[in-house]
């Protein structure tokens, strides 16, 4: 098969990937966008395995089938609550793949460079591509594969730690080794020195030392970022995986890999920046682990948490005209989205104005709450972003908080020493009445106490969110 078909297939795939990314920006077009991505990837894989330089078709088909089967099984078993850690795990695999491909490219380059000129002329595929490179081109190739390995190694260990924090297997508080940022800076400096060493010698040792330094940077960087920043971290690692793929695409001379990597890398970086703006945080500060430290003692909280019961909540909802529901990760853990959807349907049937307020970093993954609500068939037009609904809380009769903590924490505005000081939050405490559905009196994922729970107009509905809502539905017909 000549390059013509492969090139044309790659162009079509690239267009489909662009359409896929564009469609994912809206809930109504997201399903169609996913199919664009599936078709684009299928076409790209097909064009690659039958294109120039291809071979070992049986092995390729077996590996693709095995990977597809494993992916299908994982997708069937993973709950929506586990989606953030699944995404982090997938990013780690992309990073690891970039490292392996980079080392293979290095080995192949040295093998080809060791051949005589006549033998090189008979080479095809990737080896043939390498055989045509000389002088500056070889130096550029070494820089490309060096960067691919570096970014891939950072992505791999960073994603593994992010997975651990999201899955509760690693402490979610920000932790750094003695020396903090200086250790990261030292490892980065070693990597830069190894780049010059590698470009001058082409040896394996500088690559190996750089890989170890990059693996440490990924580990230490994410360990130094607190749990409240995990949605940004996941988005940032998504960006890293894209840039790693793009760098390896340059090394392999694969145009589609470059395009896809650039799309993923740039979109992930933009999303991370948008989320940081929503949190009123410096993007550089977050990715360097600067978020999570306080400058003094936290503000003392006065009052006590006052519990309520299902019957009282039902009576409040019967009397209310305007209701705003604020979902969080606790709703996902309890798998309460279907119960929430049914509650909304019954309240709207009674003529009440019911809407959802979604914070940009609600849950542990960008868009996590939107996906859950869409799964439960909640109408798109009543799911509003923070900026669209925050001014409406003073006119809201009842605000229902389901499993949220940091995104409704008044300490962001009231306590300059809080780890989330300055972060824009949903100002639900301004509603006439606030109902908080919560398992217990704990501080939640990030470990930050919430003064909302102690306010006079707040009542705590303790217990599993789904069980509490199911009981509430029995009282609202």
Long-range contacts (C-beta under 8 A, 24 or more apart in sequence): 1-50, 1-51, 1-52, 1-54, 2-52, 3-51, 3-52, 5-47, 5-51, 6-47, 6-48, 6-51, 6-52, 7-255, 9-43, 9-44, 9-46, 9-47, 10-44, 10-47, 10-255, 10-256, 10-259, 12-40, 12-43, 13-40, 13-41, 13-43, 13-44, 13-47, 13-256, 14-40, 14-256, 14-259, 14-260, 15-40, 16-40, 16-43, 17-41, 17-259, 17-260, 17-263, 18-263, 21-263, 21-267, 27-370, 27-374, 27-380, 27-383, 28-380, 30-374, 44-256, 52-124, 52-125, 53-124, 53-125, 53-126, 53-128, 54-125, 55-125, 79-335, 80-332, 80-335, 80-337, 80-371, 80-372, 80-375, 81-329, 81-332, 81-333, 81-335, 82-167, 83-365, 83-368, 83-371, 84-166, 84-230, 84-231, 84-234, 84-363, 84-364, 84-365, 84-368, 85-162, 85-163, 85-166, 85-167, 87-234, 87-238, 87-365, 88-159, 88-160, 88-162, 88-163, 88-166, 88-234, 88-237, 89-159, 89-163, 91-155, 91-159, 91-162, 91-234, 91-237, 91-238, 91-240, 91-241, 92-155, 92-156, 92-157, 92-159, 92-160, 92-163, 94-152, 94-155, 94-241, 94-244, 94-245, 95-151, 95-152, 95-153, 95-154, 95-155, 95-156, 95-158, 95-159, 95-218, 95-240, 95-241, 95-244, 96-152, 96-156, 97-152, 98-148, 98-149, 98-151, 98-152, 98-155, 98-241, 98-244, 98-245, 98-247, 98-248, 99-148, 99-149, 99-152, 99-153, 99-156, 99-211, 101-148, 101-248, 101-251, 101-252, 102-145, 102-146, 102-148, 102-149, 102-152, 102-207, 102-248, 102-251, 103-149, 103-207, 105-141, 105-145, 105-248, 105-251, 105-252, 106-142, 106-145, 106-204, 106-207, 109-138, 109-141, 109-142, 109-145, 109-202, 110-202, 113-138, 113-202, 126-252, 126-253, 129-253, 138-202, 139-199, 141-251, 142-198, 142-199, 142-202, 143-195, 143-199, 144-247, 144-248, 144-250, 144-251, 145-247, 145-248, 145-251, 146-194, 146-195, 146-198, 146-199, 146-207, 146-210, 147-247, 148-244, 148-247, 148-248, 148-250, 148-251, 149-207, 149-210, 149-211, 149-214, 150-191, 150-210, 150-211, 150-214, 151-214, 151-240, 151-243, 151-244, 151-247, 152-214, 152-244, 152-248, 153-211, 153-214, 153-215, 153-217, 153-218, 154-214, 154-215, 154-217, 154-218, 154-221, 154-240, 155-218, 155-237, 155-240, 155-241, 155-244, 156-215, 156-218, 157-215, 157-216, 157-217, 157-218, 157-219, 157-222, 158-218, 158-219, 158-221, 158-222, 158-233, 158-237, 158-240, 159-218, 159-237, 159-241, 160-218, 160-219, 161-218, 161-219, 161-222, 161-223, 162-222, 162-230, 162-233, 162-234, 162-237, 165-222, 165-227, 165-230, 166-230, 166-234, 166-364, 170-223, 172-226, 172-227, 172-230, 172-445, 172-446, 172-447, 173-226, 173-227, 173-292, 173-447, 174-223, 174-224, 174-225, 174-226, 174-289, 174-291, 174-292, 174-293, 175-223, 175-224, 176-220, 176-223, 176-224, 176-289, 177-220, 180-224, 180-289, 181-288, 181-289, 183-216, 183-220, 184-217, 184-220, 184-221, 184-288, 187-213, 187-214, 187-216, 187-217, 187-220, 188-213, 188-217, 191-217, 221-287, 221-288, 221-289, 222-289, 223-289, 224-288, 224-289, 224-292, 225-286, 225-287, 225-289, 225-291, 225-292, 226-291, 226-292, 226-419, 226-446, 227-445, 227-446, 227-447, 228-291, 228-292, 228-361, 228-406, 228-419, 228-420, 228-445, 228-446, 228-448, 229-279, 229-281, 229-286, 229-291, 229-292, 230-364, 230-445, 231-275, 231-361, 231-363, 231-364, 231-365, 231-366, 231-368, 232-272, 232-275, 232-276, 232-279, 232-281, 232-286, 232-287, 232-361, 233-286, 234-364, 234-365, 234-366, 235-268, 235-271, 235-272, 235-275, 235-366, 236-268, 236-269, 236-272, 236-286, 236-287, 237-268, 238-264, 238-267, 238-268, 238-271, 239-264, 239-265, 239-266, 239-267, 239-268, 239-269, 239-271, 239-272, 240-265, 240-268, 241-265, 241-268, 242-266, 242-267, 242-268, 271-366, 274-360, 275-360, 275-361, 275-366, 278-359, 278-360, 278-361, 278-386, 278-424, 279-360, 279-361, 279-420, 279-423, 279-424, 280-422, 280-423, 280-424, 281-422, 281-423, 291-419, 292-419, 293-419, 294-417, 294-418, 294-419, 295-416, 295-417, 296-416, 296-417, 297-417, 298-411, 298-415, 298-417, 298-418, 298-449, 299-411, 299-414, 299-415, 299-417, 299-418, 299-451, 301-449, 301-451, 301-454, 302-454, 303-454, 303-455, 303-456, 304-454, 305-441, 305-453, 305-454, 305-458, 305-460, 306-458, 306-459, 306-460, 307-459, 307-460, 307-461, 307-462, 308-435, 308-459, 308-460, 308-461, 309-461, 310-461, 310-468, 310-471, 310-472, 310-475, 311-475, 312-459, 313-435, 313-459, 313-461, 313-472, 314-472, 314-475, 314-476, 316-397, 316-398, 316-433, 316-435, 317-347, 317-352, 317-398, 317-472, 317-476, 318-350, 318-476, 319-397, 320-352, 320-397, 320-398, 320-433, 321-352, 321-353, 321-397, 322-352, 322-353, 322-392, 322-395, 322-396, 322-397, 322-398, 323-347, 323-352, 323-353, 323-354, 323-355, 323-396, 323-397, 323-398, 323-399, 323-400, 324-354, 324-355, 324-356, 324-357, 324-389, 324-392, 324-393, 324-396, 324-398, 324-399, 324-400, 324-428, 324-431, 325-354, 325-355, 325-356, 325-357, 325-399, 325-400, 325-402, 326-356, 326-357, 326-359, 326-362, 326-399, 326-400, 326-401, 326-402, 326-404, 326-407, 326-408, 326-426, 326-428, 327-356, 327-358, 327-362, 327-369, 327-372, 327-373, 327-402, 327-403, 327-404, 328-362, 328-363, 328-369, 328-401, 328-402, 328-403, 328-404, 328-405, 328-407, 329-362, 329-363, 329-364, 329-368, 329-403, 329-404, 329-445, 330-402, 330-403, 330-404, 330-437, 330-438, 330-439, 330-465, 331-369, 331-372, 331-402, 331-403, 331-465, 332-363, 332-368, 332-369, 332-372, 332-403, 333-403, 333-465, 334-403, 334-464, 334-465, 334-466, 334-467, 335-466, 336-402, 336-403, 336-465, 336-466, 336-469, 337-372, 337-373, 337-375, 337-376, 337-378, 338-376, 339-465, 339-466, 339-469, 339-470, 339-473, 340-373, 340-376, 340-378, 340-402, 340-469, 341-373, 341-376, 341-377, 341-378, 342-473, 343-469, 343-472, 343-473, 343-476, 344-378, 344-382, 346-473, 346-476, 346-477, 347-476, 354-382, 355-382, 355-383, 355-384, 355-389, 355-392, 356-382, 356-383, 356-384, 357-384, 357-386, 357-389, 357-390, 357-399, 357-426, 357-428, 358-383, 358-384, 358-385, 358-386, 359-386, 359-404, 359-407, 359-425, 359-426, 360-385, 360-386, 361-406, 361-407, 362-404, 362-407, 364-445, 386-424, 386-426, 389-426, 390-426, 390-427, 393-426, 393-427, 393-428, 393-429, 393-430, 393-431, 394-430, 394-431, 396-428, 396-430, 396-431, 396-432, 397-431, 397-432, 397-433, 398-431, 398-432, 398-433, 398-434, 398-435, 399-428, 399-431, 399-433, 399-434, 399-435, 400-434, 400-435, 400-437, 401-428, 401-434, 401-435, 401-436, 401-437, 401-438, 401-452, 402-437, 402-465, 402-469, 403-437, 403-438, 403-465, 405-443, 405-444, 405-445, 405-446, 405-448, 405-450, 406-444, 406-445, 406-446, 406-448, 406-450, 408-450, 408-452, 409-448, 409-450, 409-451, 409-452, 410-450, 410-451, 410-452, 410-455, 411-448, 411-449, 411-450, 411-451, 414-451, 415-451, 418-448, 419-446, 419-448, 420-446, 420-448, 428-452, 429-455, 429-457, 429-458, 431-457, 432-457, 433-457, 433-459, 434-458, 434-459, 435-459, 435-461, 436-460, 436-461, 437-461, 437-463, 437-465, 437-468, 437-469, 438-462, 439-463, 439-464, 439-465
